[in-house]
Amino acid sequence: MEKLIELLEGIKSGVDFRNEKKLVEDGLLDSFDIVEIIAAIDDEFDVEIPVMEVQPEAFNDVESLYALIERLSEE
């Protein structure tokens, strides 16, 4: 999960990814950030996130996003 947090901090500095639970709901991440995160995850983790998986709740906190990456990497 540390690798994911570092990746997120590189995309959007100044956000407390370790503790924030409403990244999308509170407007800390916008659609451009999410597109950049999806591309970075594909590069870093070799996991392609399908469009149907791009839901706000999957990006609201690091734990949800990490769980999505793990689930998709097992498929």
All heavy atoms as a GROMACS GRO file, in nm:
protein
  600
    1MET      N    1   0.082  -0.119   0.000
    1MET     CA    2   0.000   0.000   0.000
    1MET      C    3   0.087   0.126   0.000
    1MET      O    4   0.042   0.228  -0.048
    1MET     CB    5  -0.094  -0.001   0.119
    1MET     CG    6  -0.188   0.115   0.112
    1MET     SD    7  -0.344   0.122   0.200
    1MET     CE    8  -0.375  -0.032   0.269
    2GLU      N    9   0.208   0.117   0.052
    2GLU     CA   10   0.299   0.232   0.053
    2GLU      C   11   0.327   0.281  -0.090
    2GLU      O   12   0.332   0.401  -0.114
    2GLU     CB   13   0.430   0.198   0.123
    2GLU     CG   14   0.422   0.202   0.274
    2GLU     CD   15   0.378   0.339   0.326
    2GLU    OE1   16   0.433   0.442   0.284
    2GLU    OE2   17   0.287   0.341   0.410
    3LYS      N   18   0.345   0.187  -0.180
    3LYS     CA   19   0.372   0.222  -0.319
    3LYS      C   20   0.254   0.301  -0.378
    3LYS      O   21   0.274   0.399  -0.449
    3LYS     CB   22   0.395   0.094  -0.400
    3LYS     CG   23   0.440   0.118  -0.542
    3LYS     CD   24   0.445  -0.012  -0.617
    3LYS     CE   25   0.588  -0.057  -0.632
    3LYS     NZ   26   0.601  -0.174  -0.723
    4LEU      N   27   0.132   0.260  -0.345
    4LEU     CA   28   0.014   0.330  -0.392
    4LEU      C   29   0.007   0.471  -0.334
    4LEU      O   30  -0.022   0.568  -0.405
    4LEU     CB   31  -0.114   0.252  -0.358
    4LEU     CG   32  -0.245   0.320  -0.394
    4LEU    CD1   33  -0.254   0.349  -0.543
    4LEU    CD2   34  -0.363   0.235  -0.348
    5ILE      N   35   0.034   0.484  -0.206
    5ILE     CA   36   0.032   0.616  -0.143
    5ILE      C   37   0.136   0.709  -0.206
    5ILE      O   38   0.106   0.824  -0.236
    5ILE     CB   39   0.052   0.605   0.010
    5ILE    CG1   40  -0.071   0.537   0.073
    5ILE    CG2   41   0.077   0.742   0.073
    5ILE    CD1   42  -0.055   0.501   0.218
    6GLU      N   43   0.255   0.658  -0.231
    6GLU     CA   44   0.358   0.738  -0.297
    6GLU      C   45   0.314   0.781  -0.436
    6GLU      O   46   0.336   0.895  -0.477
    6GLU     CB   47   0.489   0.659  -0.305
    6GLU     CG   48   0.558   0.642  -0.171
    6GLU     CD   49   0.680   0.552  -0.181
    6GLU    OE1   50   0.731   0.532  -0.293
    6GLU    OE2   51   0.723   0.503  -0.076
    7LEU      N   52   0.251   0.690  -0.508
    7LEU     CA   53   0.201   0.719  -0.642
    7LEU      C   54   0.096   0.832  -0.635
    7LEU      O   55   0.102   0.928  -0.711
    7LEU     CB   56   0.139   0.592  -0.702
    7LEU     CG   57   0.082   0.601  -0.841
    7LEU    CD1   58   0.113   0.472  -0.916
    7LEU    CD2   59  -0.068   0.621  -0.836
    8LEU      N   60   0.003   0.820  -0.542
    8LEU     CA   61  -0.102   0.921  -0.526
    8LEU      C   62  -0.044   1.056  -0.486
    8LEU      O   63  -0.086   1.160  -0.537
    8LEU     CB   64  -0.205   0.875  -0.423
    8LEU     CG   65  -0.288   0.752  -0.463
    8LEU    CD1   66  -0.368   0.702  -0.344
    8LEU    CD2   67  -0.377   0.782  -0.581
    9GLU      N   68   0.051   1.056  -0.395
    9GLU     CA   69   0.115   1.180  -0.352
    9GLU      C   70   0.190   1.247  -0.466
    9GLU      O   71   0.199   1.369  -0.472
    9GLU     CB   72   0.207   1.155  -0.233
    9GLU     CG   73   0.130   1.125  -0.105
    9GLU     CD   74   0.219   1.081   0.011
    9GLU    OE1   75   0.336   1.041  -0.012
    9GLU    OE2   76   0.170   1.086   0.125
   10GLY      N   77   0.243   1.167  -0.558
   10GLY     CA   78   0.312   1.222  -0.674
   10GLY      C   79   0.215   1.289  -0.771
   10GLY      O   80   0.251   1.381  -0.843
   11ILE      N   81   0.092   1.242  -0.772
   11ILE     CA   82  -0.010   1.299  -0.860
   11ILE      C   83  -0.076   1.420  -0.797
   11ILE      O   84  -0.101   1.521  -0.862
   11ILE     CB   85  -0.115   1.192  -0.896
   11ILE    CG1   86  -0.050   1.085  -0.984
   11ILE    CG2   87  -0.238   1.253  -0.965
   11ILE    CD1   88  -0.135   0.962  -1.008
   12LYS      N   89  -0.104   1.410  -0.668
   12LYS     CA   90  -0.178   1.517  -0.599
   12LYS      C   91  -0.111   1.541  -0.464
   12LYS      O   92  -0.148   1.482  -0.364
   12LYS     CB   93  -0.323   1.475  -0.582
   12LYS     CG   94  -0.416   1.582  -0.533
   12LYS     CD   95  -0.463   1.670  -0.646
   12LYS     CE   96  -0.573   1.761  -0.597
   12LYS     NZ   97  -0.641   1.827  -0.703
   13SER      N   98  -0.012   1.627  -0.462
   13SER     CA   99   0.059   1.654  -0.337
   13SER      C  100  -0.029   1.738  -0.244
   13SER      O  101  -0.122   1.806  -0.287
   13SER     CB  102   0.191   1.726  -0.365
   13SER     OG  103   0.165   1.851  -0.425
   14GLY      N  104   0.000   1.730  -0.117
   14GLY     CA  105  -0.073   1.808  -0.018
   14GLY      C  106  -0.201   1.746   0.032
   14GLY      O  107  -0.272   1.805   0.112
   15VAL      N  108  -0.233   1.626  -0.014
   15VAL     CA  109  -0.352   1.554   0.032
   15VAL      C  110  -0.309   1.445   0.128
   15VAL      O  111  -0.212   1.373   0.103
   15VAL     CB  112  -0.429   1.493  -0.088
   15VAL    CG1  113  -0.546   1.408  -0.040
   15VAL    CG2  114  -0.477   1.601  -0.183
   16ASP      N  115  -0.379   1.432   0.239
   16ASP     CA  116  -0.349   1.329   0.339
   16ASP      C  117  -0.415   1.197   0.298
   16ASP      O  118  -0.522   1.162   0.346
   16ASP     CB  119  -0.399   1.374   0.476
   16ASP     CG  120  -0.361   1.276   0.586
   16ASP    OD1  121  -0.287   1.179   0.559
   16ASP    OD2  122  -0.406   1.299   0.700
   17PHE      N  123  -0.350   1.127   0.207
   17PHE     CA  124  -0.408   1.002   0.154
   17PHE      C  125  -0.418   0.894   0.261
   17PHE      O  126  -0.501   0.805   0.250
   17PHE     CB  127  -0.326   0.952   0.035
   17PHE     CG  128  -0.346   1.034  -0.088
   17PHE    CD1  129  -0.251   1.126  -0.129
   17PHE    CD2  130  -0.462   1.021  -0.163
   17PHE    CE1  131  -0.269   1.204  -0.242
   17PHE    CE2  132  -0.482   1.098  -0.277
   17PHE     CZ  133  -0.385   1.190  -0.316
   18ARG      N  134  -0.336   0.900   0.363
   18ARG     CA  135  -0.340   0.798   0.468
   18ARG      C  136  -0.467   0.806   0.553
   18ARG      O  137  -0.515   0.704   0.602
   18ARG     CB  138  -0.219   0.810   0.559
   18ARG     CG  139  -0.088   0.784   0.489
   18ARG     CD  140   0.030   0.798   0.582
   18ARG     NE  141   0.154   0.804   0.510
   18ARG     CZ  142   0.216   0.699   0.457
   18ARG    NH1  143   0.164   0.580   0.468
   18ARG    NH2  144   0.330   0.713   0.392
   19ASN      N  145  -0.521   0.926   0.569
   19ASN     CA  146  -0.633   0.944   0.661
   19ASN      C  147  -0.763   0.990   0.597
   19ASN      O  148  -0.869   0.973   0.657
   19ASN     CB  149  -0.593   1.043   0.771
   19ASN     CG  150  -0.478   0.990   0.853
   19ASN    OD1  151  -0.482   0.879   0.904
   19ASN    ND2  152  -0.373   1.070   0.864
   20GLU      N  153  -0.756   1.048   0.480
   20GLU     CA  154  -0.877   1.102   0.416
   20GLU      C  155  -0.966   0.988   0.367
   20GLU      O  156  -0.920   0.894   0.306
   20GLU     CB  157  -0.837   1.192   0.299
   20GLU     CG  158  -0.953   1.258   0.230
   20GLU     CD  159  -1.033   1.350   0.319
   20GLU    OE1  160  -0.973   1.438   0.383
   20GLU    OE2  161  -1.156   1.334   0.323
   21LYS      N  162  -1.096   0.999   0.394
   21LYS     CA  163  -1.192   0.894   0.358
   21LYS      C  164  -1.294   0.940   0.255
   21LYS      O  165  -1.380   0.863   0.214
   21LYS     CB  166  -1.267   0.844   0.482
   21LYS     CG  167  -1.176   0.786   0.589
   21LYS     CD  168  -1.101   0.666   0.539
   21LYS     CE  169  -1.009   0.611   0.646
   21LYS     NZ  170  -0.906   0.525   0.592
   22LYS      N  171  -1.285   1.066   0.212
   22LYS     CA  172  -1.381   1.119   0.115
   22LYS      C  173  -1.308   1.199   0.008
   22LYS      O  174  -1.340   1.314  -0.017
   22LYS     CB  175  -1.485   1.206   0.186
   22LYS     CG  176  -1.572   1.130   0.283
   22LYS     CD  177  -1.674   1.220   0.345
   22LYS     CE  178  -1.764   1.141   0.439
   22LYS     NZ  179  -1.867   1.228   0.498
   23LEU      N  180  -1.212   1.137  -0.056
   23LEU     CA  181  -1.130   1.207  -0.154
   23LEU      C  182  -1.213   1.264  -0.269
   23LEU      O  183  -1.192   1.377  -0.311
   23LEU     CB  184  -1.023   1.112  -0.209
   23LEU     CG  185  -0.916   1.068  -0.110
   23LEU    CD1  186  -0.839   0.950  -0.163
   23LEU    CD2  187  -0.824   1.184  -0.076
   24VAL      N  188  -1.308   1.186  -0.318
   24VAL     CA  189  -1.392   1.231  -0.428
   24VAL      C  190  -1.506   1.317  -0.376
   24VAL      O  191  -1.531   1.426  -0.427
   24VAL     CB  192  -1.446   1.110  -0.509
   24VAL    CG1  193  -1.543   1.156  -0.616
   24VAL    CG2  194  -1.333   1.030  -0.570
   25GLU      N  195  -1.572   1.269  -0.273
   25GLU     CA  196  -1.688   1.341  -0.217
   25GLU      C  197  -1.652   1.483  -0.171
   25GLU      O  198  -1.731   1.575  -0.188
   25GLU     CB  199  -1.748   1.264  -0.100
   25GLU     CG  200  -1.820   1.138  -0.142
   25GLU     CD  201  -1.870   1.058  -0.023
   25GLU    OE1  202  -1.899   1.116   0.083
   25GLU    OE2  203  -1.880   0.935  -0.037
   26ASP      N  204  -1.535   1.499  -0.114
   26ASP     CA  205  -1.492   1.631  -0.066
   26ASP      C  206  -1.422   1.714  -0.174
   26ASP      O  207  -1.374   1.823  -0.147
   26ASP     CB  208  -1.400   1.617   0.055
   26ASP     CG  209  -1.475   1.574   0.181
   26ASP    OD1  210  -1.599   1.578   0.181
   26ASP    OD2  211  -1.408   1.537   0.280
   27GLY      N  212  -1.412   1.660  -0.295
   27GLY     CA  213  -1.354   1.734  -0.405
   27GLY      C  214  -1.202   1.740  -0.405
   27GLY      O  215  -1.143   1.822  -0.475
   28LEU      N  216  -1.138   1.653  -0.327
   28LEU     CA  217  -0.992   1.651  -0.324
   28LEU      C  218  -0.934   1.589  -0.452
   28LEU      O  219  -0.822   1.620  -0.491
   28LEU     CB  220  -0.942   1.578  -0.201
   28LEU     CG  221  -0.983   1.641  -0.068
   28LEU    CD1  222  -0.948   1.549   0.048
   28LEU    CD2  223  -0.918   1.776  -0.051
   29LEU      N  224  -1.012   1.499  -0.513
   29LEU     CA  225  -0.975   1.442  -0.642
   29LEU      C  226  -1.085   1.476  -0.742
   29LEU      O  227  -1.203   1.458  -0.714
   29LEU     CB  228  -0.963   1.289  -0.633
   29LEU     CG  229  -0.853   1.231  -0.546
   29LEU    CD1  230  -0.859   1.080  -0.548
   29LEU    CD2  231  -0.716   1.279  -0.592
   30ASP      N  232  -1.044   1.525  -0.859
   30ASP     CA  233  -1.142   1.551  -0.964
   30ASP      C  234  -1.125   1.447  -1.075
   30ASP      O  235  -1.041   1.357  -1.065
   30ASP     CB  236  -1.131   1.694  -1.016
   30ASP     CG  237  -0.995   1.725  -1.079
   30ASP    OD1  238  -0.926   1.632  -1.125
   30ASP    OD2  239  -0.959   1.844  -1.083
   31SER      N  240  -1.204   1.459  -1.179
   31SER     CA  241  -1.203   1.358  -1.285
   31SER      C  242  -1.067   1.350  -1.354
   31SER      O  243  -1.024   1.242  -1.392
   31SER     CB  244  -1.313   1.386  -1.387
   31SER     OG  245  -1.300   1.515  -1.442
   32PHE      N  246  -0.998   1.462  -1.368
   32PHE     CA  247  -0.865   1.461  -1.429
   32PHE      C  248  -0.766   1.385  -1.342
   32PHE      O  249  -0.682   1.310  -1.393
   32PHE     CB  250  -0.816   1.602  -1.457
   32PHE     CG  251  -0.897   1.675  -1.560
   32PHE    CD1  252  -0.978   1.781  -1.525
   32PHE    CD2  253  -0.895   1.635  -1.693
   32PHE    CE1  254  -1.054   1.848  -1.619
   32PHE    CE2  255  -0.971   1.701  -1.789
   32PHE     CZ  256  -1.052   1.807  -1.751
   33ASP      N  257  -0.775   1.404  -1.211
   33ASP     CA  258  -0.688   1.332  -1.118
   33ASP      C  259  -0.714   1.181  -1.129
   33ASP      O  260  -0.620   1.101  -1.130
   33ASP     CB  261  -0.713   1.376  -0.974
   33ASP     CG  262  -0.678   1.521  -0.948
   33ASP    OD1  263  -0.581   1.571  -1.009
   33ASP    OD2  264  -0.749   1.585  -0.867
   34ILE      N  265  -0.840   1.144  -1.137
   34ILE     CA  266  -0.876   1.002  -1.143
   34ILE      C  267  -0.823   0.938  -1.272
   34ILE      O  268  -0.768   0.828  -1.269
   34ILE     CB  269  -1.028   0.983  -1.127
   34ILE    CG1  270  -1.065   1.020  -0.983
   34ILE    CG2  271  -1.070   0.840  -1.160
   34ILE    CD1  272  -1.213   1.022  -0.954
   35VAL      N  273  -0.834   1.009  -1.383
   35VAL     CA  274  -0.777   0.957  -1.508
   35VAL      C  275  -0.627   0.938  -1.496
   35VAL      O  276  -0.572   0.836  -1.538
   35VAL     CB  277  -0.812   1.051  -1.626
   35VAL    CG1  278  -0.733   1.016  -1.751
   35VAL    CG2  279  -0.962   1.048  -1.654
   36GLU      N  280  -0.560   1.034  -1.434
   36GLU     CA  281  -0.416   1.024  -1.414
   36GLU      C  282  -0.381   0.908  -1.320
   36GLU      O  283  -0.284   0.835  -1.342
   36GLU     CB  284  -0.362   1.156  -1.358
   36GLU     CG  285  -0.213   1.168  -1.365
   36GLU     CD  286  -0.162   1.307  -1.328
   36GLU    OE1  287  -0.242   1.402  -1.321
   36GLU    OE2  288  -0.041   1.318  -1.308
   37ILE      N  289  -0.460   0.889  -1.216
   37ILE     CA  290  -0.439   0.778  -1.121
   37ILE      C  291  -0.456   0.645  -1.192
   37ILE      O  292  -0.376   0.553  -1.174
   37ILE     CB  293  -0.534   0.791  -1.001
   37ILE    CG1  294  -0.492   0.910  -0.914
   37ILE    CG2  295  -0.539   0.662  -0.920
   37ILE    CD1  296  -0.596   0.952  -0.810
   38ILE      N  297  -0.559   0.633  -1.274
   38ILE     CA  298  -0.584   0.508  -1.347
   38ILE      C  299  -0.466   0.474  -1.438
   38ILE      O  300  -0.419   0.360  -1.441
   38ILE     CB  301  -0.715   0.518  -1.428
   38ILE    CG1  302  -0.834   0.520  -1.332
   38ILE    CG2  303  -0.727   0.403  -1.528
   38ILE    CD1  304  -0.966   0.556  -1.397
   39ALA      N  305  -0.415   0.573  -1.509
   39ALA     CA  306  -0.300   0.551  -1.597
   39ALA      C  307  -0.176   0.512  -1.517
   39ALA      O  308  -0.101   0.421  -1.555
   39ALA     CB  309  -0.273   0.676  -1.680
   40ALA      N  310  -0.155   0.578  -1.403
   40ALA     CA  311  -0.038   0.548  -1.320
   40ALA      C  312  -0.047   0.408  -1.259
   40ALA      O  313   0.053   0.337  -1.250
   40ALA     CB  314  -0.024   0.653  -1.210
   41ILE      N  315  -0.168   0.368  -1.220
   41ILE     CA  316  -0.186   0.233  -1.165
   41ILE      C  317  -0.157   0.129  -1.273
   41ILE      O  318  -0.093   0.027  -1.246
   41ILE     CB  319  -0.329   0.217  -1.108
   41ILE    CG1  320  -0.340   0.295  -0.976
   41ILE    CG2  321  -0.365   0.069  -1.087
   41ILE    CD1  322  -0.479   0.304  -0.920
   42ASP      N  323  -0.202   0.155  -1.394
   42ASP     CA  324  -0.175   0.063  -1.505
   42ASP      C  325  -0.024   0.050  -1.525
   42ASP      O  326   0.027  -0.062  -1.540
   42ASP     CB  327  -0.243   0.114  -1.632
   42ASP     CG  328  -0.237   0.015  -1.746
   42ASP    OD1  329  -0.207  -0.104  -1.724
   42ASP    OD2  330  -0.264   0.056  -1.860
   43ASP      N  331   0.047   0.161  -1.522
   43ASP     CA  332   0.192   0.158  -1.541
   43ASP      C  333   0.265   0.091  -1.424
   43ASP      O  334   0.352   0.007  -1.443
   43ASP     CB  335   0.248   0.299  -1.558
   43ASP     CG  336   0.208   0.362  -1.689
   43ASP    OD1  337   0.163   0.290  -1.780
   43ASP    OD2  338   0.219   0.486  -1.701
   44GLU      N  339   0.228   0.130  -1.302
   44GLU     CA  340   0.301   0.086  -1.183
   44GLU      C  341   0.266  -0.056  -1.140
   44GLU      O  342   0.352  -0.134  -1.100
   44GLU     CB  343   0.273   0.183  -1.068
   44GLU     CG  344   0.354   0.156  -0.943
   44GLU     CD  345   0.501   0.186  -0.961
   44GLU    OE1  346   0.537   0.278  -1.036
   44GLU    OE2  347   0.582   0.115  -0.898
   45PHE      N  348   0.138  -0.091  -1.146
   45PHE     CA  349   0.092  -0.220  -1.095
   45PHE      C  350   0.053  -0.318  -1.206
   45PHE      O  351   0.015  -0.431  -1.178
   45PHE     CB  352  -0.028  -0.200  -1.001
   45PHE     CG  353   0.004  -0.124  -0.876
   45PHE    CD1  354  -0.019   0.013  -0.870
   45PHE    CD2  355   0.056  -0.187  -0.765
   45PHE    CE1  356   0.009   0.085  -0.756
   45PHE    CE2  357   0.086  -0.116  -0.650
   45PHE     CZ  358   0.063   0.021  -0.645
   46ASP      N  359   0.060  -0.273  -1.330
   46ASP     CA  360   0.020  -0.354  -1.445
   46ASP      C  361  -0.123  -0.406  -1.428
   46ASP      O  362  -0.151  -0.523  -1.450
   46ASP     CB  363   0.119  -0.469  -1.468
   46ASP     CG  364   0.103  -0.530  -1.606
   46ASP    OD1  365   0.062  -0.457  -1.698
   46ASP    OD2  366   0.130  -0.651  -1.621
   47VAL      N  367  -0.212  -0.316  -1.385
   47VAL     CA  368  -0.352  -0.348  -1.363
   47VAL      C  369  -0.435  -0.248  -1.442
   47VAL      O  370  -0.422  -0.127  -1.422
   47VAL     CB  371  -0.390  -0.340  -1.214
   47VAL    CG1  372  -0.539  -0.355  -1.193
   47VAL    CG2  373  -0.316  -0.446  -1.135
   48GLU      N  374  -0.518  -0.300  -1.531
   48GLU     CA  375  -0.607  -0.214  -1.608
   48GLU      C  376  -0.741  -0.204  -1.536
   48GLU      O  377  -0.803  -0.306  -1.506
   48GLU     CB  378  -0.626  -0.271  -1.748
   48GLU     CG  379  -0.705  -0.180  -1.838
   48GLU     CD  380  -0.712  -0.232  -1.981
   48GLU    OE1  381  -0.612  -0.289  -2.028
   48GLU    OE2  382  -0.817  -0.215  -2.042
   49ILE      N  383  -0.783  -0.082  -1.507
   49ILE     CA  384  -0.911  -0.061  -1.439
   49ILE      C  385  -1.018  -0.038  -1.545
   49ILE      O  386  -1.015   0.064  -1.614
   49ILE     CB  387  -0.903   0.058  -1.341
   49ILE    CG1  388  -0.798   0.030  -1.234
   49ILE    CG2  389  -1.040   0.084  -1.278
   49ILE    CD1  390  -0.775   0.143  -1.137
   50PRO      N  391  -1.113  -0.133  -1.558
   50PRO     CA  392  -1.218  -0.117  -1.658
   50PRO      C  393  -1.311   0.000  -1.624
   50PRO      O  394  -1.326   0.036  -1.506
   50PRO     CB  395  -1.297  -0.248  -1.651
   50PRO     CG  396  -1.221  -0.339  -1.562
   50PRO     CD  397  -1.123  -0.257  -1.485
   51VAL      N  398  -1.372   0.057  -1.724
   51VAL     CA  399  -1.460   0.173  -1.707
   51VAL      C  400  -1.569   0.144  -1.604
   51VAL      O  401  -1.601   0.230  -1.521
   51VAL     CB  402  -1.522   0.215  -1.842
   51VAL    CG1  403  -1.627   0.321  -1.823
   51VAL    CG2  404  -1.414   0.261  -1.937
   52MET      N  405  -1.624   0.024  -1.605
   52MET     CA  406  -1.733  -0.008  -1.511
   52MET      C  407  -1.686  -0.008  -1.365
   52MET      O  408  -1.768   0.000  -1.274
   52MET     CB  409  -1.797  -0.142  -1.546
   52MET     CG  410  -1.707  -0.260  -1.532
   52MET     SD  411  -1.789  -0.408  -1.590
   52MET     CE  412  -1.660  -0.527  -1.563
   53GLU      N  413  -1.557  -0.014  -1.342
   53GLU     CA  414  -1.501  -0.011  -1.206
   53GLU      C  415  -1.470   0.131  -1.158
   53GLU      O  416  -1.435   0.151  -1.044
   53GLU     CB  417  -1.374  -0.096  -1.198
   53GLU     CG  418  -1.394  -0.242  -1.225
   53GLU     CD  419  -1.462  -0.317  -1.111
   53GLU    OE1  420  -1.482  -0.259  -1.002
   53GLU    OE2  421  -1.496  -0.434  -1.132
   54VAL      N  422  -1.480   0.228  -1.248
   54VAL     CA  423  -1.448   0.366  -1.212
   54VAL      C  424  -1.571   0.428  -1.146
   54VAL      O  425  -1.653   0.492  -1.210
   54VAL     CB  426  -1.403   0.447  -1.336
   54VAL    CG1  427  -1.367   0.589  -1.295
   54VAL    CG2  428  -1.285   0.379  -1.403
   55GLN      N  429  -1.582   0.404  -1.018
   55GLN     CA  430  -1.691   0.453  -0.934
   55GLN      C  431  -1.631   0.539  -0.823
   55GLN      O  432  -1.524   0.508  -0.772
   55GLN     CB  433  -1.769   0.336  -0.873
   55GLN     CG  434  -1.826   0.239  -0.973
   55GLN     CD  435  -1.933   0.302  -1.061
   55GLN    OE1  436  -2.011   0.383  -1.013
   55GLN    NE2  437  -1.934   0.268  -1.188
   56PRO      N  438  -1.700   0.647  -0.784
   56PRO     CA  439  -1.646   0.734  -0.680
   56PRO      C  440  -1.605   0.660  -0.552
   56PRO      O  441  -1.501   0.690  -0.493
   56PRO     CB  442  -1.760   0.833  -0.652
   56PRO     CG  443  -1.839   0.834  -0.777
   56PRO     CD  444  -1.828   0.696  -0.834
   57GLU      N  445  -1.685   0.562  -0.511
   57GLU     CA  446  -1.653   0.491  -0.387
   57GLU      C  447  -1.521   0.414  -0.396
   57GLU      O  448  -1.456   0.391  -0.294
   57GLU     CB  449  -1.768   0.400  -0.344
   57GLU     CG  450  -1.812   0.299  -0.446
   57GLU     CD  451  -1.920   0.350  -0.542
   57GLU    OE1  452  -1.958   0.468  -0.536
   57GLU    OE2  453  -1.964   0.271  -0.624
   58ALA      N  454  -1.479   0.377  -0.514
   58ALA     CA  455  -1.352   0.306  -0.530
   58ALA      C  456  -1.232   0.400  -0.513
   58ALA      O  457  -1.122   0.354  -0.486
   58ALA     CB  458  -1.347   0.238  -0.666
   59PHE      N  459  -1.256   0.531  -0.527
   59PHE     CA  460  -1.148   0.628  -0.522
   59PHE      C  461  -1.157   0.720  -0.400
   59PHE      O  462  -1.080   0.814  -0.387
   59PHE     CB  463  -1.147   0.713  -0.650
   59PHE     CG  464  -1.106   0.634  -0.771
   59PHE    CD1  465  -1.200   0.558  -0.839
   59PHE    CD2  466  -0.976   0.633  -0.815
   59PHE    CE1  467  -1.163   0.483  -0.951
   59PHE    CE2  468  -0.938   0.560  -0.926
   59PHE     CZ  469  -1.032   0.484  -0.994
   60ASN      N  470  -1.251   0.694  -0.310
   60ASN     CA  471  -1.270   0.781  -0.194
   60ASN      C  472  -1.162   0.767  -0.088
   60ASN      O  473  -1.138   0.860  -0.012
   60ASN     CB  474  -1.407   0.757  -0.130
   60ASN     CG  475  -1.506   0.865  -0.164
   60ASN    OD1  476  -1.468   0.978  -0.195
   60ASN    ND2  477  -1.632   0.833  -0.158
   61ASP      N  478  -1.096   0.651  -0.084
   61ASP     CA  479  -0.988   0.634   0.012
   61ASP      C  480  -0.888   0.531  -0.040
   61ASP      O  481  -0.917   0.455  -0.132
   61ASP     CB  482  -1.041   0.594   0.151
   61ASP     CG  483  -1.121   0.465   0.148
   61ASP    OD1  484  -1.062   0.358   0.124
   61ASP    OD2  485  -1.244   0.471   0.171
   62VAL      N  486  -0.770   0.534   0.016
   62VAL     CA  487  -0.661   0.448  -0.030
   62VAL      C  488  -0.696   0.301  -0.013
   62VAL      O  489  -0.666   0.218  -0.099
   62VAL     CB  490  -0.531   0.482   0.046
   62VAL    CG1  491  -0.421   0.384   0.012
   62VAL    CG2  492  -0.487   0.622   0.013
   63GLU      N  493  -0.764   0.266   0.096
   63GLU     CA  494  -0.798   0.127   0.122
   63GLU      C  495  -0.888   0.070   0.013
   63GLU      O  496  -0.867  -0.041  -0.035
   63GLU     CB  497  -0.864   0.111   0.259
   63GLU     CG  498  -0.771   0.136   0.377
   63GLU     CD  499  -0.753   0.285   0.411
   63GLU    OE1  500  -0.825   0.370   0.355
   63GLU    OE2  501  -0.665   0.314   0.493
   64SER      N  502  -0.988   0.147  -0.029
   64SER     CA  503  -1.078   0.102  -0.135
   64SER      C  504  -1.005   0.087  -0.267
   64SER      O  505  -1.025  -0.010  -0.341
   64SER     CB  506  -1.195   0.199  -0.152
   64SER     OG  507  -1.272   0.204  -0.036
   65LEU      N  508  -0.920   0.182  -0.297
   65LEU     CA  509  -0.845   0.177  -0.422
   65LEU      C  510  -0.747   0.060  -0.422
   65LEU      O  511  -0.734  -0.012  -0.521
   65LEU     CB  512  -0.772   0.309  -0.444
   65LEU     CG  513  -0.703   0.328  -0.578
   65LEU    CD1  514  -0.798   0.302  -0.694
   65LEU    CD2  515  -0.645   0.468  -0.586
   66TYR      N  516  -0.683   0.037  -0.309
   66TYR     CA  517  -0.590  -0.076  -0.298
   66TYR      C  518  -0.664  -0.208  -0.311
   66TYR      O  519  -0.615  -0.301  -0.377
   66TYR     CB  520  -0.514  -0.068  -0.166
   66TYR     CG  521  -0.398  -0.164  -0.158
   66TYR    CD1  522  -0.282  -0.141  -0.232
   66TYR    CD2  523  -0.404  -0.277  -0.079
   66TYR    CE1  524  -0.176  -0.229  -0.226
   66TYR    CE2  525  -0.297  -0.366  -0.072
   66TYR     CZ  526  -0.184  -0.342  -0.146
   66TYR     OH  527  -0.080  -0.429  -0.141
   67ALA      N  528  -0.781  -0.218  -0.251
   67ALA     CA  529  -0.862  -0.340  -0.261
   67ALA      C  530  -0.902  -0.364  -0.407
   67ALA      O  531  -0.901  -0.479  -0.454
   67ALA     CB  532  -0.986  -0.329  -0.173
   68LEU      N  533  -0.935  -0.259  -0.480
   68LEU     CA  534  -0.968  -0.271  -0.622
   68LEU      C  535  -0.849  -0.323  -0.701
   68LEU      O  536  -0.862  -0.415  -0.782
   68LEU     CB  537  -1.015  -0.136  -0.677
   68LEU     CG  538  -1.044  -0.130  -0.826
   68LEU    CD1  539  -1.162  -0.221  -0.863
   68LEU    CD2  540  -1.072   0.014  -0.868
   69ILE      N  541  -0.732  -0.268  -0.675
   69ILE     CA  542  -0.610  -0.313  -0.744
   69ILE      C  543  -0.583  -0.460  -0.716
   69ILE      O  544  -0.555  -0.538  -0.807
   69ILE     CB  545  -0.490  -0.227  -0.703
   69ILE    CG1  546  -0.506  -0.084  -0.755
   69ILE    CG2  547  -0.358  -0.286  -0.753
   69ILE    CD1  548  -0.409   0.016  -0.695
   70GLU      N  549  -0.594  -0.499  -0.589
   70GLU     CA  550  -0.570  -0.640  -0.554
   70GLU      C  551  -0.671  -0.732  -0.623
   70GLU      O  552  -0.633  -0.837  -0.675
   70GLU     CB  553  -0.578  -0.658  -0.403
   70GLU     CG  554  -0.457  -0.604  -0.330
   70GLU     CD  555  -0.458  -0.643  -0.184
   70GLU    OE1  556  -0.566  -0.638  -0.120
   70GLU    OE2  557  -0.350  -0.679  -0.135
   71ARG      N  558  -0.797  -0.694  -0.621
   71ARG     CA  559  -0.901  -0.778  -0.682
   71ARG      C  560  -0.877  -0.792  -0.832
   71ARG      O  561  -0.884  -0.903  -0.887
   71ARG     CB  562  -1.039  -0.719  -0.654
   71ARG     CG  563  -1.153  -0.804  -0.709
   71ARG     CD  564  -1.288  -0.754  -0.664
   71ARG     NE  565  -1.318  -0.616  -0.697
   71ARG     CZ  566  -1.354  -0.573  -0.817
   71ARG    NH1  567  -1.364  -0.657  -0.917
   71ARG    NH2  568  -1.382  -0.446  -0.836
   72LEU      N  569  -0.848  -0.681  -0.898
   72LEU     CA  570  -0.826  -0.687  -1.043
   72LEU      C  571  -0.699  -0.760  -1.080
   72LEU      O  572  -0.692  -0.823  -1.186
   72LEU     CB  573  -0.823  -0.544  -1.101
   72LEU     CG  574  -0.956  -0.470  -1.097
   72LEU    CD1  575  -0.938  -0.325  -1.141
   72LEU    CD2  576  -1.062  -0.539  -1.182
   73SER      N  577  -0.598  -0.755  -0.996
   73SER     CA  578  -0.474  -0.826  -1.028
   73SER      C  579  -0.488  -0.976  -1.010
   73SER      O  580  -0.413  -1.053  -1.069
   73SER     CB  581  -0.359  -0.773  -0.941
   73SER     OG  582  -0.380  -0.802  -0.806
   74GLU      N  583  -0.588  -1.019  -0.936
   74GLU     CA  584  -0.614  -1.162  -0.918
   74GLU      C  585  -0.699  -1.220  -1.029
   74GLU      O  586  -0.702  -1.341  -1.048
   74GLU     CB  587  -0.682  -1.187  -0.784
   74GLU     CG  588  -0.593  -1.158  -0.667
   74GLU     CD  589  -0.664  -1.163  -0.533
   74GLU    OE1  590  -0.787  -1.190  -0.531
   74GLU    OE2  591  -0.598  -1.139  -0.431
   75GLU      N  592  -0.769  -1.134  -1.102
   75GLU     CA  593  -0.858  -1.182  -1.210
   75GLU      C  594  -0.781  -1.219  -1.334
   75GLU      O  595  -0.675  -1.179  -1.362
   75GLU     CB  596  -0.963  -1.076  -1.244
   75GLU     CG  597  -1.060  -1.055  -1.133
   75GLU     CD  598  -1.165  -0.948  -1.164
   75GLU    OE1  599  -1.159  -0.885  -1.273
   75GLU    OE2  600  -1.254  -0.928  -1.081
   0.00000   0.00000   0.00000
